Amino acid sequence: PAHLILALFVFVGPAAGVEWISFEDSEYALTEIGGNWLDCEAEAQALGAHLVALNDSTESEWILQEFGADPYWIGLHEPESDGHYAWSNGDTLSFAAWAPGQPDQLGADHDYVVISLFTAHIGLWHNTPVTGWPAGTPSIGIMERPRVNTSITVSDSPMQARLQHVPNP
């Protein structure tokens, strides 16, 4: 009997303009809009992600190498303005790369974190107001989501195919 070859191309991603880059068990992309931390986190959540949680020096160094030394928003913030920082995705804060003298409390509203503000501190973290620093300077964010494997299973019966999204182990 003749066999039918079925080709199925699937774009996995909610926005055609966002290019996700894989590293270890996650995928990363830049937000498409510049703005304050809240806007960038909202965009990330709309795409099934959060602003990046940098959990170790390997990930932090890869981010710097991949995206460069611009002042990007990351997912670290101080939700209660009490000196306790948390990742927007709920990860435990187990790694920190604060610039010297950071976090500071130059203002009561310095509750959001960017990387690479100053040449002397490339890749290090600075806390800023929600609008960035200097005030009102729009920044874009680095988004992170779990990497998803896509597999296609084609049965012996023509035109039967199943698409599965399998999270990495």
Disulfide bonds with the S-S distance in Angstrom:
none
